[in-house]
Amino acid sequence: MDIPKKAVDQIITEVRRHKHEISEAFGFDVMALGRSLQQREAGDPRVKTQGDDPVAEAK
């Protein structure tokens, strides 16, 4: 029986490492991570919310 070698993707490995570091920084608390993201987005003009579009509100 032929068993192929396990493929290791360096990019995926790096992404997983970063995700782990971010999770670790928030104590693996998903709610704390979500609150942090919401706070960062609150002052960012690039982030649009549902109520930001005057054309959609006029419909």
JOFEN-V434344 format. One record per backbone hydrogen bond with DSSP energy under -1.0 kcal/mol. CO is the residue of the C=O (numbers start at 0). NH is the residue of the N-H. E is the energy in kcal/mol with one decimal. If there is no record, write none. Layout:
((CO:NH:E) (CO:NH:E))
This chain:
((8:12:-2.3) (9:13:-2.0) (10:14:-2.5) (11:15:-2.6) (12:16:-1.9) (13:17:-2.2) (14:18:-2.6) (15:19:-2.2) (16:20:-2.2) (17:21:-2.5) (18:22:-2.5) (19:23:-2.6) (20:24:-1.9) (21:25:-1.0) (22:27:-3.3) (23:26:-1.7) (25:28:-1.4) (28:32:-2.0) (29:33:-2.4) (30:34:-2.5) (31:35:-2.1) (32:36:-2.2) (33:37:-2.3) (34:38:-2.3) (35:39:-2.2) (36:40:-2.2) (37:41:-1.6) (40:43:-1.4) (43:46:-1.6) (48:51:-1.9) (52:56:-1.7) (53:57:-1.3))
